[in-house]
Amino acid sequence: MLLSFNYTATAKMYGNFNLDSNYIYGELEHPKNIIVGYGDELDKDY
């Protein structure tokens, strides 16, 4: 498993690995799924 916090496929360019990729914040190829930021505005201390 390749776990990436980057939006780009840069990590895939560094080798020919037989790994599944998981992009935590989304991918540039799927812009509707990108997470730009997260705030816990529901917390009373926020």
C-alpha positions in Angstrom: 0.0 0.0 0.0 1.3 3.4 -1.0 -0.1 6.0 1.3 0.2 9.5 -0.1 -0.7 12.9 1.4 0.1 14.5 -1.9 -2.5 15.3 -4.7 -0.1 14.3 -7.5 1.1 11.0 -8.8 4.7 11.9 -8.1 5.3 8.9 -5.8 4.3 6.5 -8.5 7.1 7.8 -10.8 9.9 6.6 -8.4 9.5 2.9 -9.2 7.6 0.2 -10.8 6.0 -1.2 -7.7 3.1 -3.5 -7.6 1.3 -1.5 -4.9 -2.2 -0.2 -4.3 -2.3 3.6 -3.9 -4.4 5.5 -1.4 -4.4 9.3 -1.7 -5.6 10.7 1.7 -6.7 14.1 0.4 -7.7 13.1 -3.1 -6.1 13.1 -6.5 -5.8 15.8 -9.2 -7.4 13.4 -11.7 -10.6 13.5 -9.6 -10.9 17.2 -8.5 -14.4 16.7 -7.0 -12.9 14.3 -4.4 -10.1 16.6 -3.2 -10.1 17.7 0.5 -8.4 21.1 0.8 -8.7 21.5 4.5 -10.6 20.3 7.5 -11.7 22.3 10.6 -13.6 20.9 13.6 -16.1 23.7 13.7 -18.6 21.5 15.5 -16.3 21.3 18.6 -17.3 23.8 21.3 -13.6 24.7 21.9 -13.1 25.6 18.2 
